[in-house]
Amino acid sequence: MNVHSKSEADKDDKRRQIFDAALDLFWEGGFHAAPMAKLAQHAGIPVGTIYRHFESKEELIHALYSDIKVRRIEATLAGYDPSLPLRQRFDRLWRNGMEYCVTHPLEFRFAEQYAHSPYLRDAAKSIQSEIAEDLGHFYAEGYREGIFKTLPPEIITSL
């Protein structure tokens, strides 16, 4: 076994452990009720371990949001076929997105909390504005065909 790959796997496991603990605590009391010491205790790791992965709580919050956003987009695009009619693609995207939110309630609540907090405003170029290429084509086609109102894709997605 490659020592480097084990090290990377351990790093990913620790990040996931920190993310899971953060989701639990943010669910219970919001961002401000989860100081790093409490987060470390909940994750069962020394507080220094968190700081090896994230410089600050703000960085942790942004990284967690990015991680959730990427996984949510991937889940939304599962089984997506760009050759299907627009309505069928819409149904697939909507059902996949809804299923992700229902089966991942902590992640959904965190993403909503983040989107309505100063943290989103503080992020220079948030992943909130990044849209997967397939989704970009989907929206472009909907605009061309006059099916979607000419609103930014981020607004249509949030609706």
N, C-alpha and C positions, 0 to 999 in steps of 0.2 A: 504494500500500500504506500502510496506517495504521501510523505509527511506534510507537504504543502496542502494537498487536497483535504487531509484530515483537519488541518488548521483552518482552512476556509469553511469547512463544514461546521466545525466548532463555533466559528465566528457567526455563521448564519443561524445556528441553533441558539446562541446567546441573544442575538438580535431578536429572534422570534420570541424567546422567553421574555425579553424586555417589552416587546410590543404587546404580548398577551397580558402581561401584568398591567401595562399602561391602559389598555382597553378596559380591563376590569375596574381599575381605580377611576378612570375618567367617567365610566358608566355610573359609578356610585356617587361621585361628588363633583365632577367637572374637572377642568384643567387645574384650577388653583388649589383644589383639595388633595392634590397628589404631588407633594414635594418629592424630590429625588430619593431621600432617605426612606420614605414610605414605599416608594416604587421599588427600590432595591429589596427591601424587606419582603414585599409581596411577591417579587420574582424569585426570592430565595438566593440572592447573590449579593456580594459586597457592593456598596455604592460606587466604588472606584471602577468596577466592571462596566457600569453604565457609562461613565465618563471616558472609558477606552473606546466606546462605540459612538458616543455623541458628546459634543462639546458642551451642550446645554440642554435644558428641558425644551426650549424652543426648537432646537435642531431635532430632537427626538420627535416632537409633535409634527414637524414638517415631514420628517422621514416616514413616520407612521402613516400620515395622510397620503404621501406619494405611493407607498406600498399598497395601501388599500385601493387607491384610485387605479393603479395598474392592474391589480387582481380583479377589480370590478369591471374594467374595460375588457379584460381577457374573458371573463365569464359572460359578459354581454355579447361578445362576438362568437361565442361557442356555436358551431353549426351554421354560422352566417354564410349564405351563398349569394354573392353579388349578381348572379345571373337570374335570380328569382325576381318576379315583379315587386315593385316598391312596397306595396301593401303587405306582401308576405314577409319581406325583409323587416319592415316596421314591426309586424307582429312578433317575429323572432327576437328582435332586439329588445322590444318592450317586455316580453315574457322572460327572457334571460335576465334582464336588468332587475325586474321585479323579484324573480326567484332568488337572485343573489342577495337582495336586500332582506327578504324574508328569512333566508337561511343563515344570514350573517347579521343578526340584529345589533351586535356590539359595534361592528364596523360601520353599519349604516348610521347608527346614532352618533358615533364619533365623527363621521364625515359631515353630517348635518351640523353638529356642534362646531366643527372647524370652519365650515363654510359661512357660519353666522358669527364668527368671532374675529377679533382683531388680528389673529394669527394669519388668516388668509390675506388680509390687507397688508400685513407686514412682509409677506413673501414677495420677492421681486418679480419672478416669473413663475407663478404657481403652475403645477401640473393641471390645475383646474382649467386652464386655457389650452391645454394640449389635447388634441383629439386624434384618435387612431386614424390612420390613412383610410381604412375602409369606411369608417363613420363619416369622414370628410367627404368621400365620394357619395355616400348615401344622402347626406344633407344637400350637396350640390345638385344631385338629381332631383330631389324633392323641390328645391327652389326653381330649377329649370322648368319642371312640369307644373309649377304653380300650386303644388300640394301643400307646401310649407309656406308660412308667412316669412317675409324677409327679416327675420330676427337672427342675431348671432347664434351659432350652434350651441353655445354654452347655455343660452336662455331656453332654447327649445329642449335641450337635454334636461334641464332642471324642471321644466314643466312636465 
